[in-house]
Amino acid sequence: MIIDNAMNSNKQSSNFFGNIGKVTIGLILLAAGMGFTNPARDKYLTYASGQLATELENAVCTDSRVPKALSGVTDTLIGSCKNLVTSQRDTMERLLDNTTQRQNFGVASIYTTELGGKSYQSVGAFGNFVTLPPAAKDAQK
């Protein structure tokens, strides 16, 4: 059997630069998508005021906060408490707006809110927010 080396010298050529191009295009598209869906400050204020309202309802509007002498009207008091908290969403948004700083990185934003002696950080990306556990102000120094 005769083998012609010149005709059978097909080597797998490296497609390294072709793969880099595809990865680069993918990263550019991802960054563009993240930039397009980076949530604005007003979206954060709506999100944060909703979180604050939920925390207040859980902390204040509970059965354990109602005196036993008023146990017959517990549901009414809890409902009134929740209505009061809900009705103050605009006030909460203004408070949060005054105590929040935004770091905009184009593809994502970090919102830092100083409230009640604690620092809350939320990351906004892809139209959503993730809030990190609060840190005491003294811990950051």
C-alpha positions in Angstrom: 0.0 0.0 0.0 1.4 3.3 -1.0 0.6 6.4 1.1 1.1 9.8 -0.4 2.1 12.0 2.6 1.6 15.2 0.6 -2.1 14.4 0.0 -2.8 13.1 3.5 -1.3 15.9 5.6 -4.7 17.3 6.7 -4.0 18.5 10.2 -6.6 19.8 12.5 -6.0 23.5 12.4 -6.4 25.4 15.6 -9.7 27.4 15.7 -8.4 29.4 18.7 -9.0 32.9 17.2 -12.4 31.9 15.8 -13.5 30.8 19.3 -12.2 34.1 20.8 -14.2 36.0 18.3 -17.4 34.0 19.2 -16.8 34.5 22.9 -16.1 38.2 22.4 -19.3 38.7 20.5 -21.2 36.7 23.2 -19.8 38.9 25.9 -20.6 42.1 24.0 -24.2 40.9 23.6 -24.4 40.0 27.3 -23.1 43.4 28.3 -25.5 45.2 26.0 -28.4 43.1 27.4 -27.3 43.9 31.0 -27.0 47.6 30.2 -30.4 47.7 28.6 -32.0 45.9 31.6 -30.0 47.8 34.3 -32.9 49.0 36.6 -33.3 52.7 37.1 -33.4 54.5 40.5 -37.3 54.8 40.5 -37.5 51.0 40.1 -35.2 50.5 43.1 -37.3 52.9 45.2 -40.4 50.9 44.4 -38.7 47.7 45.2 -37.1 48.9 48.4 -40.3 50.6 49.7 -42.1 47.3 49.1 -39.4 45.4 51.1 -39.5 48.0 53.9 -43.3 47.8 54.0 -43.1 44.0 54.3 -40.5 44.3 57.1 -42.6 46.8 59.0 -45.8 44.6 58.6 -43.9 41.6 59.9 -42.3 43.5 62.8 -45.3 45.6 63.9 -48.5 44.3 62.5 -48.5 40.9 64.3 -50.8 39.2 66.9 -48.0 39.3 69.5 -48.0 43.1 69.4 -51.7 43.4 70.3 -52.5 43.5 74.0 -54.5 40.5 75.3 -57.3 42.8 76.5 -57.9 43.7 72.8 -57.9 40.1 71.6 -61.5 40.5 70.3 -60.5 43.2 67.8 -57.1 41.7 66.8 -58.0 41.1 63.2 -59.3 44.7 62.8 -56.2 46.2 64.5 -53.8 44.1 62.4 -55.7 45.0 59.2 -55.6 48.7 60.2 -51.9 48.4 60.9 -51.2 46.9 57.4 -53.4 49.5 55.8 -51.5 52.2 57.5 -48.1 50.8 56.4 -49.4 50.4 52.8 -50.7 53.9 52.7 -47.3 55.3 53.6 -45.4 53.8 50.6 -44.9 57.3 49.1 -43.4 58.5 52.3 -41.2 55.5 52.5 -40.0 56.1 48.9 -39.1 59.7 49.7 -37.2 58.5 52.8 -35.3 55.9 50.8 -34.6 58.4 48.0 -32.9 60.7 50.6 -30.9 57.9 52.2 -29.8 56.0 49.1 -26.7 56.3 46.9 -26.4 54.6 43.5 -23.2 53.4 41.9 -24.1 52.9 38.2 -21.7 50.6 36.4 -23.7 50.6 33.2 -24.3 46.9 33.2 -25.4 46.8 36.9 -26.0 49.2 39.7 -25.3 49.0 43.5 -27.7 50.9 45.7 -26.5 51.6 49.3 -29.2 52.7 51.7 -28.3 54.0 55.2 -31.3 53.4 57.4 -31.7 52.8 61.2 -28.0 52.6 61.8 -27.5 49.9 59.2 -26.2 49.9 55.6 -28.3 48.0 53.1 -26.8 47.1 49.7 -28.8 45.9 46.8 -27.5 44.9 43.4 -29.6 45.7 40.4 -29.1 43.8 37.2 -31.2 42.2 34.5 -34.2 44.2 35.7 -34.1 42.6 39.2 -32.7 43.3 42.6 -30.8 41.2 45.1 -30.4 42.7 48.6 -27.4 41.7 50.6 -27.7 41.2 54.4 -27.4 44.5 56.3 -24.2 45.7 57.8 -23.8 47.9 60.8 -22.3 51.3 60.0 -19.5 50.7 62.5 -18.4 47.5 60.7 -17.6 49.4 57.5 -15.0 51.7 59.2 
